């Protein structure tokens, strides 16, 4: 889908980038152990113009 991510340098916000270079941060205080609430995933999809159902199928 063209989205890439980077772990936080410090703090808890992972950065998600679309091909145009726009950034959408998502907080994950427990790092990879934490499940991201669907609300944040939906907002990421809305911010980048992605289809939420298509993203779910690809996970």
N, C-alpha and C positions, 0 to 999 in steps of 0.2 A: 504494500500500500504506500510505500515511499516514506514511511515514518521511521526515524531513528531516535534512539534515546541515549542519554549519558547519565551515569550515576552521579550523585552529588559530590562536589569537591569538599564541601563541609555542609553541615546541616542535614536536612532530610528531604529536600526537593529534587526529584529526578526531573531532568529536562527532556522534553520530547520535541523534535524538530520535524517540520514538514519540508518538502523539497524546495520551497521558496525561502527557507531559512527562518520562518516564524517559530517562536518558542512557546510551548505550553508546559508550565511546571506542575507536577503532581507530588504532593507530600506523601512520603512513606517513612514514618518514624522508625519502624523496625526493619527497614531495608527489604531484602528479598524474602524475609519471613512474613511480611504483611500482605494481606489480600487487599487490593485496591477496590473500594466501593464502586458499584456500577455507575453511580451518579457522576464520579470523576471521569470515568471512561466515556460516558455519554457526552459530557462537556468537552472532552478532548475531540471526540468525533464531530461535534458541532463546530468547534473552533477551526478544525482543519477540513471541514466539508466531507467527512467520511460517512459511510453507511454503517450504522451501529450493528445491524444484523450480519452484514458481511464480515465485519471485524470479529464478531463472536464466532462465526463459522471457521475463521482462520486460526483461532486460538486453540 
